[in-house]
Amino acid sequence: MTTTAEPVQGDRRATYREVLAEPRFRLLFTTRTVAITADSLRITTFSVLVFTATGSALFSALAFGISFLPQLFGSLLFGSLADRLPPRALIAGGYALECAAAVLLALVRMPIAASLGVVALIALATPLFSGASSRLVARWLEGDAYVLGRSLNNMASSGAQLFGLALGGAAVAVLGAHRALAVSAALYLGCALAVRLRLPRLEPGASGGTSGGARGDGGAVRASLRGAGLLLRGRTVRRLMLAQWLPSAFVAGAEGLIVAYAGGRHFAPGWYAVLMGCLPVGMLIGDLLVGRLLRPPTRERLVVPLVVLMGLPLIGFAAEPGVGVSCALLLLTGSGFAYGLGLQRPFLDALPQDGQGQAFGLLGSGNMTLQGIGPACFGSVAEGIGTGGAIALAGGAAALTAGWILSWQQAP
């Protein structure tokens, strides 16, 4: 029998060493980190390509967010498959699809609309393999170890985004944008091979899900729609999902305008990558401090203040600050993302045991979809009031969500 990280119950803190002692988590953690590096490289390079070709802040924001937009539809229509199909095949297949999309963008010169369509189509499958991966993590890590596992994923995500930005800038400078996309394809391929070769083959029932035959529901689409409806009709699950979706969606709306903001302010070439890198650096610092130093109840009490910290610094962009102040504001905003750690334990406790894969897929796809809508909406606003004003508006909206969270946290 393979070992599982020791359960950590109650209010006792787990340690990162306990979490990393689980070999299956280490594999998923490592491949996810590499894949996020590839995501960052591909998304930012594609956004720069589109902005260079069109000169439009709106199209640049759409290119940044297009891989997020379709994920909710994929989750609603096919999300139950995350619980019904073998997880190794789903996760490895997902990385292989991402590889194929990056190869196509790198090798085939397509119109902008067609390129956006390719990225959107592949994104439909993302909730399936991300939901399967999250379900395995929740199965293999228990108690506070699960929360710290999410913290590790968040910190690795921040570092990977930062490295992806740096790698993207270097790759574009040395190889050109299309060849830089080929680098992201190679990273995705490595992740697919690692999962296929090293993750144990598990049937859905063996990893905590339900096999397709066990449900007898007449089809994946019907089961997916019914399962999503049951999750969203539950008030506790719905509130906890929205609390994780809305603030990050508003900040993503601001993040999608950074390339255009740097261009409009005539910052030196490459400074857009530095500005975008400040958000993941702040996220890494916030997750490390909140995840490692604070006990579970304290993390949960700090949810509202940290949401406020996400939004308020972005309001400073209304004054259209220079590079130094912009970097400081974005660092503060990034550190506020640690609010999500205080929601992980309540969210997992609220989920039904059967269908956790679909729930995690829906959580991730809803988050990504709203993060895709955010850049599109605030990109449209920027056409009228300028990028600085649109970023400030996004920050104000993020801060206002703290009041809504506080209202139901204090309700009896």
C-alpha positions in Angstrom: 0.0 0.0 0.0 1.3 3.5 -0.8 1.6 5.9 2.0 -0.5 9.0 2.5 0.5 12.2 4.3 -0.5 11.9 7.9 -3.8 13.6 8.7 -3.5 16.9 10.5 -6.7 17.6 12.2 -8.1 20.5 14.2 -6.2 23.7 14.4 -2.6 22.3 14.4 -0.5 23.5 11.6 0.9 21.1 9.1 4.4 21.6 7.6 5.5 21.8 4.0 7.8 18.9 4.7 4.8 16.7 5.6 3.1 17.7 2.4 6.1 17.1 0.2 6.7 13.6 1.8 3.8 12.4 -0.4 5.4 11.2 -3.6 2.3 11.3 -5.7 1.7 14.9 -4.7 5.2 15.8 -5.6 4.7 14.5 -9.1 1.5 16.4 -9.6 3.1 19.5 -8.0 6.2 19.4 -10.2 4.3 18.8 -13.5 1.8 21.5 -12.6 4.6 24.0 -11.9 6.2 23.3 -15.2 2.9 23.5 -17.0 2.2 26.9 -15.4 5.6 28.1 -16.7 4.5 27.0 -20.1 1.1 28.8 -19.7 2.8 32.0 -18.7 5.2 31.9 -21.6 2.5 31.1 -24.1 -0.1 33.6 -22.8 2.2 36.6 -22.5 3.9 35.9 -25.8 0.6 35.5 -27.6 -0.7 38.7 -26.0 2.4 40.6 -27.2 2.0 39.1 -30.7 -1.6 40.3 -30.9 -0.8 43.8 -29.5 2.0 44.2 -32.0 -0.3 43.1 -34.9 -3.3 45.2 -33.9 -2.2 48.0 -31.6 -5.4 47.5 -29.6 -5.7 47.2 -25.8 -8.9 45.3 -26.2 -7.5 42.7 -28.5 -4.4 42.4 -26.3 -6.6 41.8 -23.3 -8.7 39.2 -25.2 -5.5 37.4 -26.2 -4.5 37.4 -22.5 -7.8 36.0 -21.3 -9.0 33.8 -24.2 -7.8 30.6 -22.7 -9.9 31.3 -19.6 -13.2 32.1 -21.2 -14.5 28.7 -22.5 -13.5 26.7 -19.4 -16.9 27.1 -17.7 -18.7 25.6 -20.6 -16.3 22.7 -20.6 -17.0 22.1 -16.9 -20.8 22.4 -17.2 -21.0 20.0 -20.2 -18.2 17.5 -19.4 -17.2 18.1 -15.8 -18.5 14.8 -14.4 -15.8 13.0 -16.5 -13.3 14.2 -13.9 -14.8 11.7 -11.5 -15.7 9.0 -14.1 -12.5 8.5 -16.1 -9.0 7.3 -15.0 -7.2 10.3 -13.7 -3.8 9.5 -15.3 -5.3 9.5 -18.8 -7.1 12.7 -18.2 -4.1 14.6 -16.7 -1.6 13.4 -19.3 -4.1 13.9 -22.1 -4.7 17.5 -21.0 -1.0 18.4 -21.1 -0.8 16.7 -24.6 -3.6 18.9 -25.9 -1.9 22.0 -24.6 1.2 20.9 -26.4 -0.7 20.5 -29.6 -2.2 24.0 -29.4 1.2 25.6 -28.7 2.7 23.7 -31.7 -0.1 24.9 -34.0 0.3 28.5 -32.9 4.1 28.3 -33.4 4.1 26.6 -36.8 1.0 27.9 -38.6 0.6 31.6 -39.3 -3.2 32.1 -38.8 -5.4 35.2 -38.7 -5.9 36.6 -35.2 -9.4 35.3 -34.9 -8.4 31.8 -35.8 -5.6 31.8 -33.3 -7.9 32.9 -30.6 -10.3 30.1 -31.6 -7.6 27.4 -31.3 -6.7 28.5 -27.7 -10.4 28.8 -26.8 -11.2 25.3 -28.1 -8.4 23.6 -26.2 -9.5 25.4 -23.0 -12.8 23.5 -23.0 -10.9 20.4 -21.8 -9.0 22.1 -19.0 -11.6 21.5 -16.2 -11.4 17.8 -16.8 -7.7 17.3 -16.1 -7.5 20.1 -13.5 -10.5 18.6 -11.6 -9.0 15.1 -11.7 -5.7 16.4 -10.4 -7.3 18.5 -7.6 -9.4 15.5 -6.6 -6.3 13.4 -6.2 -4.6 16.0 -4.1 -7.6 16.2 -1.8 -7.6 12.4 -1.5 -3.9 12.1 -0.7 -3.5 15.1 1.7 -5.8 15.5 4.7 -6.5 18.3 7.2 -4.2 21.2 7.2 -1.8 19.3 5.0 -4.4 19.8 2.2 -4.4 23.6 2.8 -0.6 23.7 2.7 -0.7 21.6 -0.4 -2.8 24.3 -2.0 -0.4 26.9 -0.6 2.5 25.2 -2.2 0.7 25.1 -5.5 -0.1 28.8 -5.2 3.6 29.6 -4.4 4.8 27.4 -7.2 2.3 29.0 -9.5 3.6 32.5 -8.6 7.2 31.4 -9.1 6.4 29.6 -12.4 4.5 32.7 -13.7 7.5 34.8 -12.9 9.9 32.4 -14.5 7.6 32.0 -17.5 7.6 35.8 -18.0 11.4 35.9 -17.8 11.8 32.9 -20.1 9.2 34.4 -22.5 11.1 37.7 -22.7 14.4 35.9 -23.3 12.9 33.5 -25.8 11.2 36.2 -27.8 14.4 38.3 -27.9 16.6 35.3 -29.0 14.2 33.1 -31.0 11.3 35.3 -31.9 7.7 35.0 -30.8 6.7 32.0 -32.8 9.7 29.9 -31.8 9.1 31.0 -28.2 5.7 29.3 -28.5 7.5 26.2 -29.5 9.4 26.3 -26.2 6.1 26.2 -24.3 5.0 23.2 -26.4 8.1 21.3 -25.3 7.4 22.0 -21.7 3.8 20.7 -22.0 5.1 17.6 -23.7 7.5 16.9 -20.8 4.6 17.2 -18.3 2.4 14.8 -20.3 5.2 12.2 -20.5 6.0 12.5 -16.8 2.4 11.9 -15.7 1.9 9.1 -18.2 5.1 7.3 -17.0 5.2 8.0 -13.3 1.6 8.5 -12.0 0.1 5.2 -10.8 -2.8 3.9 -12.9 -5.9 4.5 -10.9 -9.5 3.7 -11.7 -12.0 6.4 -10.8 -13.4 4.4 -7.8 -9.9 3.8 -6.4 -9.2 7.5 -6.2 -12.4 8.6 -4.5 -14.6 9.2 -7.5 -17.4 7.2 -9.1 -17.1 5.2 -12.2 -19.2 6.0 -15.2 -21.1 2.7 -15.0 -22.0 3.3 -11.4 -24.2 6.2 -12.1 -26.3 4.9 -14.8 -27.4 8.4 -15.8 -27.5 8.1 -19.6 -24.6 10.3 -20.5 -21.7 12.5 -19.4 -23.4 15.8 -20.5 -26.6 15.1 -18.5 -24.6 14.0 -15.5 -22.4 17.1 -15.7 -25.3 19.5 -15.9 -27.1 17.8 -13.0 -24.0 17.7 -10.9 -23.1 21.4 -11.5 -26.7 22.3 -10.7 -26.6 20.5 -7.4 -23.3 22.2 -6.4 -24.5 25.7 -7.4 -27.8 25.3 -5.7 -26.1 24.7 -2.4 -25.8 28.1 -0.7 -22.6 27.4 1.2 -20.7 25.9 -1.8 -22.0 28.7 -4.1 -20.9 31.5 -1.7 -17.4 29.9 -1.3 -17.0 29.5 -5.0 -18.0 33.1 -5.7 -15.7 34.3 -2.9 -12.8 32.6 -4.7 -13.9 33.8 -8.2 -14.8 37.4 -8.0 -11.8 39.2 -6.4 -9.3 37.3 -8.7 -11.5 38.1 -11.7 -11.3 41.8 -11.0 -7.6 41.7 -10.5 -7.2 39.7 -13.7 -9.1 42.5 -15.5 -6.4 44.8 -14.3 -3.6 42.4 -15.1 -4.8 42.0 -18.7 -4.2 45.8 -19.2 -0.6 45.9 -18.0 0.9 45.4 -21.5 -1.2 48.2 -22.8 -0.5 50.4 -19.7 3.3 50.0 -20.1 3.0 50.8 -23.9 0.8 53.8 -23.3 3.1 55.2 -20.7 6.1 54.6 -23.0 8.0 52.5 -20.5 11.2 51.0 -21.9 10.9 47.6 -23.8 10.6 44.7 -21.4 9.2 46.6 -18.5 5.8 45.1 -19.1 7.3 41.8 -18.0 8.7 43.3 -14.8 5.3 44.8 -14.0 3.5 41.6 -14.6 6.0 39.7 -12.6 5.3 41.8 -9.5 1.9 40.1 -9.0 3.2 36.6 -8.8 6.1 37.8 -6.5 3.5 39.3 -4.2 1.4 36.2 -4.3 4.4 34.0 -3.4 5.3 36.2 -0.4 1.7 36.4 0.8 1.1 32.6 0.6 4.4 31.8 2.3 3.7 34.1 5.2 0.0 33.3 5.6 0.4 29.5 4.9 3.5 28.9 7.1 3.1 31.3 10.0 -0.6 31.4 10.8 -2.9 28.8 12.3 -6.0 27.7 10.3 -8.5 29.8 12.3 -6.4 32.9 11.9 -6.2 32.4 8.1 -9.9 32.1 8.0 -10.4 35.3 10.0 -8.1 37.2 7.7 -10.0 36.5 4.5 -11.8 39.9 4.4 -8.7 42.1 5.2 -6.7 40.3 2.6 -9.3 40.8 -0.1 -9.2 44.5 0.7 -5.5 44.4 0.3 -5.9 42.9 -3.2 -8.0 45.7 -4.5 -7.0 49.0 -2.8 -3.5 49.3 -4.3 -4.8 49.1 -7.8 -6.9 52.3 -7.2 -3.5 54.1 -7.2 -3.2 53.5 -11.0 -5.8 56.3 -11.4 -2.8 58.6 -11.0 -0.9 56.8 -13.8 2.2 56.2 -11.7 5.7 55.4 -13.1 7.5 52.1 -13.0 8.6 52.1 -9.4 5.3 53.0 -7.8 3.4 50.6 -10.2 5.7 47.8 -9.1 5.0 48.5 -5.4 1.3 48.6 -5.9 1.2 45.3 -7.9 3.3 43.6 -5.2 0.8 44.6 -2.5 -2.1 43.4 -4.7 -0.4 40.1 -5.3 0.1 39.5 -1.5 -3.6 39.8 -1.0 -4.2 36.6 -3.0 -3.3 34.7 0.2 -7.0 35.2 1.2 -7.8 32.1 -0.7 -6.0 29.9 1.9 -8.6 30.8 4.5 -11.4 29.4 2.2 -9.8 26.1 1.3 -10.8 24.1 4.5 -14.4 25.4 4.6 -14.8 24.7 0.8 -13.5 21.1 1.0 -15.7 20.4 4.1 -18.7 21.7 2.2 -18.3 19.3 -0.8 -20.0 16.0 -1.3 -17.6 13.1 -1.3 -19.1 11.9 -4.6 -18.3 14.4 -7.3 -15.3 16.3 -5.8 -13.6 16.1 -9.2 -16.4 18.0 -10.8 -16.6 20.5 -8.0 -12.9 21.3 -8.2 -13.2 21.5 -12.0 -16.1 23.9 -11.7 -14.2 26.0 -9.2 -11.2 26.2 -11.4 -13.1 26.7 -14.7 -15.4 29.4 -13.1 -12.3 31.1 -11.8 -10.6 31.0 -15.2 -13.7 32.0 -17.1 -14.3 35.1 -15.0 -10.6 35.9 -15.2 -11.1 35.8 -19.0 -14.2 38.0 -18.8 -12.4 40.5 -16.6 -9.7 41.5 -19.2 -12.4 41.7 -21.9 -14.7 44.0 -19.8 -12.0 46.2 -18.4 -10.2 46.3 -21.8 -13.4 47.7 -23.2 -13.6 50.3 -20.4 -9.9 51.2 -21.1 -10.9 52.3 -24.6 -13.0 55.0 -23.1 -11.2 56.1 -19.8 -7.7 55.0 -20.4 -5.8 52.0 -18.9 -4.9 53.7 -15.6 -8.5 54.5 -14.9 -9.7 51.0 -15.9 -7.1 49.3 -13.6 -8.2 51.5 -10.7 -11.9 50.6 -11.4 -11.0 46.9 -11.3 -9.2 47.4 -8.0 -12.2 49.2 -6.5 -14.5 46.4 -7.5 -12.2 43.8 -6.0 -12.1 45.7 -2.7 -15.9 45.9 -2.6 -16.3 42.2 -2.7 -14.8 42.1 0.8 -18.0 43.7 2.2 -20.1 41.0 0.6 -17.9 38.2 2.1 -18.1 39.9 5.5 -21.9 40.1 5.3 -22.4 36.3 5.1 -19.4 35.4 7.3 -21.1 37.2 10.1 -24.6 35.9 9.4 -25.9 33.5 12.0 
